[in-house]
Each structure stands twice: as C-alpha cells, then as structure tokens.
Amino acid sequence: MAKKIVILNGSPRKAGNTSSLTAAFAEGAKAAGNEVTEFHLAGMSIRGCLGCWGGGKDETCPCVQKDDMQQIYPVYKEADVVVLASPLYYWFISGFLKNAFDRLFAVAECDPNYRNPVKESVLIMAAEGSGFEESEHWYDHL
C-alpha cells in the first residue's frame, strides 16, 4: 500500500550531503510507489515557536503565526511517514529543523489530549565522523 511521505530537510545546503541522502531516499520511496514531498526548510520563512499555547483553534491553520509553516501543516497532517533530515550541528539537528519540528506542536494543540497524529518516522543525518548519540536520544524519545 502506497504511503504519503513528507521530508523535512533541515540542511542549509540544497546540494549538500543531507540533500544527497534525502534524494536517494525519495528515489527509492517513489520507485516503491509512494508519494514524497520534501521541504527545504532553510529556504523557507519559519519563525520559532512562541510557546504561547494559542494554536489549535483552526485545524486548517493550527498556529497563530502566519509564515511558511502554512505549506507544511496540511502535508504533515496527511503524511503516513515523516522524515527528519539534518546535518549534525553541535551534536544535534540543525536549527532549521528544530524550529519547524517545534512548530508542529500547534497540530497537537488541535487534539484535546495534546497529541500529534501517530506517524512512522525516519531520521536521516549527515556528519563528518561520529557523535550522533544526542540526536539518537532525542529521536528515540519523540
């Protein structure tokens, strides 16, 4: 059964290593009959979460901030699989990915129990050397 996959690419380089990995992932996923949408977050205007608890009042526009997350929300909500892609920056994901991921909380605010929809997920990271433990710990506890 075909799945809808959304890739949140947190690399600032459209032609960098992270993008090479997401391109290979997307190619394989499409060849298997899946639908793939990728967002290059560095090229989008996405402000950080305000922690205002003001979202969740409009499912079509979950957050009170009006920026490029408006493009991501409907695709994210329909997706079966979420791919978090990032270079390793200071032993963690990039700020671009962290901002977008934090803003997905507005979708959880639409649920009376403050839960995001359950989805399969994949973490794709690129780095020189090793040291993924901090990111793995964060990902394992999502």
N, C-alpha and C positions, 0 to 999 in steps of 0.2 A: 504494500500500500504506500503510495507516494506521500511524502511529508512536506510541510512548508518549513523552510529553514531560514532563519534570519542570522546574519553575521554582523556583529558589532565590532568593527575593526578600529582599534584604538591607536594604530600607528600613525605618526605624523608624516610618514613617507609612503606615498601611494605606490612606489615601485620598490619598496624595501623588502626585507626578509619576511616580515609578518604578512605582507600582501602576497608574496610568493606562496606562502603556506595556505592562505585563505583561497587563493586561486586554484591550487591543486585540490583542496578540499571541495570547493564548489564544483570543479570539473567532475570529480568522482561522484558527488551527490547528484548532479544533473544527469550524468550518464546512467545512474541508477533510477532515474525517473522522478527525482524530487525537484521541488521548486525552491530556488535560492534567491534571496535578496540580501545584498551587502550594503552596509552603510559605512562610509569612511568618515569617522567622527571628527577628525582633525579639520576637515573642510566644512564642517557644519557649525552653526552658531548654537551652542548648547551651554546655557548657564548652569552653575552649580545649584544643587538643592538648597532651598532656603530653610528647610526643616520647619515649615510653617503649619503643617497639618491642614492646609487649606484645600488640598486636592480631593479627588474622589467624588465631586459633586456632579460631574458631567462625564459619562463614560466615553464620549467621543473626543473629549479634550480633558483628560484627567488632571493635569497640573494647572495651577493658577498662572504660571509663567507661559508666555506665548513665544516660543522660539522653534528651532528645527526639531525638537523632540516630537512636535506635531506629526512629522513624517514617520517617525519610528513607532509611536504608540499603536496605530492600527495594525501594522505589520507584526509587531511583537505580540499583540493580543491574539492574532490568528496563527502564529507560528506554533509548530509542534516541537521544534528544536531551536535553541538559542546557542549560537557560537560566540564566545567571548574571545577575541583575538587581540594580543598586545605584545609589544616588545617588553622585555624585563627592564623596568626602570627603578632603580634603587630598591631592588629585591621585591618589587610588586608590579602591578599593572600600571599602565600609563594613566595620567590624569584625564585624558580624553575619555577613556573607557570608564574610569571611576565616576566621572560626572554623569555620563549617560546612564550607567547602572544605578547610581543613587536616585536618579530621576524616575526610574521605573517604579519606585515606591508609590508614586501617585496612582498607578494602576492598582496596587494593593489597597489603597485608600477607598477604591470603589467597592471593595468587598467589606461587609460588616465585620468580618473577623480579621481584617487587615492581612490578607494573604494574596500573594501574586498567583496567577494561574500556574499549575504544576506543568513543567515542561522538561523534556530531555535537554541536556546541555553538554557542551564541549568547551574545553579550554585549550586554546592554541597560543603558544608563546614562543618567541624567538629571543635568543640571547647568545652572547659570546661566553663560553664557559658554562658554569652551572650555578646553582643557587636559587632554585625555584621553590624552596621549601615554604617560604612565607606566602607565596601565591597559591601553592597547593593547599596549604592550611585554610586560607580564605575560601578557596573554591570548594573544598570538601565540606565547609560549614555553611554554604549558601542555603 
